[in-house]
């Protein structure tokens, strides 16, 4: 839920980007809105570690087929777990979250948004 308090905090941020130190000119303020996907660590983001799986386009795990060393594989095992494939309802909720973020950006004076939902995606190349 967007509140006046939450909008005011982001409005101050947007204003400081646009006119740093009270200068006459500044730059465009663009907010990045993202979804962590399968690359969402166990200890960040409000999920219960090792119980609530991150949501992703498919049920995959970061570093699952990594040719990296034993330490990298051990860190991946602790930090990341296999994602749960998103349902249509999950996708609708993520889209709604992007819309809320875009509304917050607009209402607080940002000039644009960048949507980022490619965390942990497997590229074909």
Secondary structure, 3 states (H helix, E strand, C coil): CCCHHHHHHHHHHHHHHHCHHHCCCCCCCEEEEECCHHHCCCCCCCCCCCCCCCEECCCCCCCCCCCCCHHHHHHHHHHCCCCEECCHHHHHHHHHHHHHHHHHHHHCCCCEEEEECCCCCCCCC
